[in-house]
Amino acid sequence: MKRSEIAIIGGGPSGLMAAEILSLQNHSVTVYDSMPTVARKFLLAGKSGLNITHSEDFERFSGRFGISSVPLRTALDAFTPQDVRAWAEDLGTETFVGSSGRVFPKAMKASPLLRAWIKRLEAQGVRILTRHRWTGFGGQALTFETPDGPKIVHTDATLLALGGASYPRLGSDAGWLSALTGKGIDIADFRPANCGFDVGWSDQFRERFAGEALKSVTATSKAGTIPGEFVISRHGIEGSLIYAHAAELRDQLQVEGAAALTIDLAPGRSHDRLAKDLARQYGKASFSTRLRKGAGIEGVKSALLREIAPAASHADPKALADLIKALPIIVLRPRPIAEAISSAGGVRWSAVDEGYMLKALPGVFVAGEMIDWEAPTGGYLLTACFATGRAAARGIDGWLVR
């Protein structure tokens, strides 16, 4: 019996995972990628320690995707965080759970895992063609620009796994938008996710404290109160604690035109205790001394307090405690999407059937960040990319059988 020809466009985690599943079903699978090598964003994420998934309770994990938690649930049920760890270990990559519950390879790198993965795919007969940029549809065929000129490819089924709109220099540039909108596919506008925000710092504060980290704080927004740390940047604020609030802040800015992140600079002390400790400080002592001795606040924390509330040095102990426990940082706008770790937006769920096939294009499937969902950092994004790649592969196989 003739083997089905399947094209997977995009060599990131979703596309490679689909290739792994489909090649085991005796299909002929070719992965096309526009870059010189595959999985470049995956490799970049692994430079500082590849956060592959998260160890928290699965019910809590599966609810981390906001309104997309329901449509993603079937794919996540079929490839849970524990399955991700087992898959990685089968490729020779042992994993461990960090203090935050995040799961990392023991080697703390993406490259050994990727090398083993590609070796497995090649052993299963998967062809990987790089420097092949998909340019759209030519009738029932696919068209590509390659180093050898234009190429036309005929397939029995196609998976689009081209990523979102973040990190365009690594290939996720949303260059596929016109090809799908031209076919009537409903697509939500792309927006930055897991991103930093601009803040109107004074020149003095920016020059002195850009790059400084605020540690052991909590931040509160409509996303809740979350402990962690963040970094002062030249433009505003960055870091994992900011990313945890990014979706709520971004949406609040869009709807209301204003948003603020409330910082507790001393989460280990109650308001009453803080006010009493500050009241005990000698009245003629400098403001810096009173903050350091009465609240344990100095350095960039002290500077941030002065930046946000210049009159704080004249506040009475209770009012000063109010500021320390709830210091509002007004955010002006998200940083550009090209700087974001990931993006929201993409092909709407309403345009996709339960097998991840585009309803308007039979035989064409989508997976990964092309679809309109977002997730916080912490391994959620990567796990869902793996899971949707597998789910789309199952959808393709089922559709070909039917």
N, C-alpha and C positions, 0 to 999 in steps of 0.2 A: 504494500500500500504506500502511495506517495506521501512523504512527510510534508506537513504544513510548513510554509515559510512565514516566519514571524519576525517583524522588525520592531526593535525596542529603541526608541529615540530618546537618548539621555542616559549617560553612564554614571548616574549617582546611585545612592543606596536603593531607591525604589526600583530603578531600571535593572540594576544588577541582581536584586533579589528576585524580580520577576524572571530574569534570564535563568537563574538557578532552578526555579521551579519548573519552567517550561521545557528546559533542556532535558529534564528528567522524564518528561512525558513523550520523549521521542519526536519532538518538534525540531525543526531547523531554525535556530535562533541567531540573529545578528543584532548586535548592539552598535548603534551609531552615536558618536559624540562629536561635538564641534571643536572641542579643545584638543591639545596635543596628547593629553592623557586623561583617563577617566577619574571620576570621584575626587575632583580637586577641592571642592568645599569640604568634603568628608576628611580629606587629609589636613586641610587648614584647621578644622575643628579639633583634630587630634594632636596638634602641635603643643598645646598646653595641657594635654590629658584628655583623651577621648571619652566623653561622658556618653556611654552607649545606651543606658536605660536607667530606671530608678527602682529602688527596692521596696517602696511603700506598698501598703495594702492595695490589691488590684482594683477594688471598687473605687477607692480614692484616686488611684492612678487614672483609671478610665474616665473619670469625671473632670480631668484637668483640661479638656479641650473645649470648654464653654458650650456654645450651642451646637458644635459639631461632635460632641461626645456621643450623641445618639447615632448619627450615621456612621461614625467610625467604630462603634462598639463591636460589630460582627467581625471586622478585620482584626481588632485588638484581641478579641476572645480567641481567635485562631492563632495568634502569635503574641503571647503575653511577654512581659518583661523577663520572666523565668525562661521562656523559650528563647529569647534573645541571648541570654547568658549561655544556655546550652548550645545554641548555634555557634556562638563565638568560640566556646571551648572545643567544639568539634573541629574547628579550624585551627586549633592549637593555641588559642588565646585565652588564658585564664583570666578571670575577672575577680574583682573584690568590691565590697561595699564601703564607700567612704563615710566619714563622720556625718555628712549631711543626708545620707541615704542614697546618694548617687552611686552608680555603678561604673567602674572604670576597668580597662585592661590592666593587668599587673605591670605590663611594660609601659603603660601610660602614653602609648603612641598608637596612631592609626595605621601607620605604614606596614607593620608586620601582618596585621589582620587583613589589610587590603591585598597584599602580595599573595597570601595564602588563598584568599577568596578568588582572585583572578586565576590562579593556578588551577583551582577546582573547576571554575567555569570553563576554562580552556580544555581541561580533561573531559568535560561533559559535552564538548563539541561546540561551545558558544564561540562565535566569531566577534571580535571587537574591532570596529573600524573607527579610528579617530580622524580629526580634521574633516569631518563630514557634517556640514551645517545644513539642517533641514530647512527648506525654503517654502514648503507647503505641499499642496496636492496638485497633481497633474492628471485630471480626470480621476480614475480609480487608483492611480499610482502615487508614489511619493517622490518628491524632487529634492535633490541635495546639491550644494556647492562643495566641491572637493578640490584638493590640490591639482587633480588631473582634469578639472573642468566639471561641468554639470553632469549629474547622474540621475537616472530614472530607475526606481526600484518598484517592482510589483510584489505584493505580499498577500497572504491569506488573512492576516490580522496584524494590527499595529498597536503598540503601546506607546503613548506619549508620556514621558517622565522627564520633562524638561525643566523642572524646578519653578520657583517663583520669580520675584524681581529683586531679591537682595543678592549682593556679591556679583554684580554683572561682570567684573573682571575674571571671575572663575567660571563663567558660562551661564549663570542664572540671571538672564537679562530680560526675560519675558518677550523675547523676540518672536515667539509663536503666536502672540495675540492676534495679529491681523489674519493669520491663516485660519484661526478658529472663529473669530467674529465674522469673517467672510462667509462662513458656513452656517451662520445663525446660532452659534453656541452662546448661551447666556453666561457672561463673565462679570464677576464683581471687581470693582476697581481695586488695584493693589495699594496696600498701605503698609508702612513699616511696623514690624512686630519685634519684640525683644530689642528695643532700641533705647538710645539715650535721648535727652531732651535739652533744648536750649534754655538757658537762664540768663537774666540780665545782670551778670556780675559787674562790679566796678572794675576798672582797669587795675587798681592796686591789688584787689583780692585775686583777680585772674592771674596776674603776673607772679604773685607770691605763692599761690596755693594750687595752681593747675597741676594735676598729677598726684595730689595728696589723697589718701584714702581715709574715709571716716569709718572706723571699725566699731563693732559692738553697739550698734544703734538699732532702732526699729523704725519702720516707715509705714504710714497709714494712708490709704486711699479707699475708694470703693471696693478695691480688691481685698481689703482687710488689713490687719496689722501683722507685719512680717519682720522678723529679725534678720540681720545680716550686715553687709557693708557696701559702700559705694565709693565712687571716685569723683572728685572735682575735676572737670575738664576745662579747657579754654572756652568751650562753648556753653557748658552747663554741667550736667550730671550724667554719669555712666555707671555701668557695673551690674552685677547679678541682682542686687536688691532693687535697682531701678527697673530692670527688665521684668521683675515679678509684678510690677505695677503698670507696665507700659501700655497694655491694652486698655485698661480703665482710663488712664490719663489721656491717651490718644483719643479715645471715643468721647471723653468729657470735653476735651478741647474742640472737637468737631461739632458737638451738639450745643454746648453752652458757651463756647468761645473763651473759656478760662478754666484753669485747673491748678491745684496745688497738692504737693506731697508733704505730709506732716511728719516731721522727724522728732523722735524722742532721743535726745542726746545722752540720757542717763537712764536706760531702761531698768537697771538694777536697783534703782531707788524709787520709792513711792513719792508722790508729790508732797505729802505732809512731812516726810522725813527730810526731803530736799530743802523745803522752806525753813525747817528748823535748823538744819546744818548751815544754811546760808545766813540765817539770822544771828548765829553765834560768832560770825566773823567780825573782826575788829573794823569798825566803821571807817577808819582812816586808811585802811589797807587798800592797795590798788585793786581795780576791778579784776585784773588777771589773777591776783593772789586770792581774792575772795572766791573766784570760780574754781581755781585749782584746789584750794583747801576745803571749800564748802560743798563742791559738786564733783570734784575729780575731773574737771574739764579744762583742757589746755590745748595748745597747738591749733590744728585746723578746726577742731570743734569750737574752740573759743572764738576763732576768727569768723567762722560761719555765723555764730550767734551775733557777733558785732555787725556782720555784713547784712543780715536779714533784719535785725532790730538795733539800729544804731543807738537808740536811747536806753538800751538794756542796762547800761552801767548806772543809770539813775533810778532803776526800778527797785521797789521794795522787795524783800525776800519772797513774798508770795507771788508777786507779778513776775519776778525773775524765774521762779520755779515753773510758773505757767509756760514761759517761753522755752525753757530747757526741755520740758516734757512734751511740748507741742509746737515745734518751730516750723512755720509754713514756708516751704520753698515754692514760689510761683514758677510754674513751667510755661514757656512761651509757645513752643512747638516741638514736635518730634524731630530728631535728626533725620537727614535724608535717607530714603529707603536703601540707597546704595551702601550705606554704612550699617544697616540693620543686620542682625544675626539671621532673621527670617522675615517673612512677609505674610500679611493677611490678604485675602482676596484670591481671585482665580476662578476657575470653572465652578459654577454654582452646583450644589448637590442636586438641585432639581433637574439639571441637564444630564445627570449620570444615573444609570440604572443600578440595580443591586449587584451586578457583576462588574461594575466600574466601566461599562461601555457608554459612550456618548449616545444618547437617544437619537440625535439627529444624524449620526454617522455610524451606521452598523459596521462592526468590524474594527472600529477605532476606540481604544480604551485609554484611560488616564489614571495616573497614580502620583502620590507624593505631593509636593508643594504646589503643583499646578492646580490642585483643587482648593476651594475656598475654606480653609481651616487654619487655625493657628494654635500654638502650644507654648507654654513657658519653657525656659531653659531647665535642664535637669534630666535630660535623656528622653523627654516626652516626644520631642520633635523627631528624633532619629528613630525611635521605636515605631512611631506611626508611619514614617516613611517606609520602613521595612515591611510593616503590616499591610499597608495599602498596595505595595508592590506585589506581595504574595497574593492578596485578595484579587488584584487585577489579573494576575497570572491564572488563578483558578477560574476567573470569569472568561478569559480567553480560551482556555482549554475546554470549558463547558460549552461555549458558543461554537467552537469548531466541531465538537462532537455532535451538537444539535444540527 
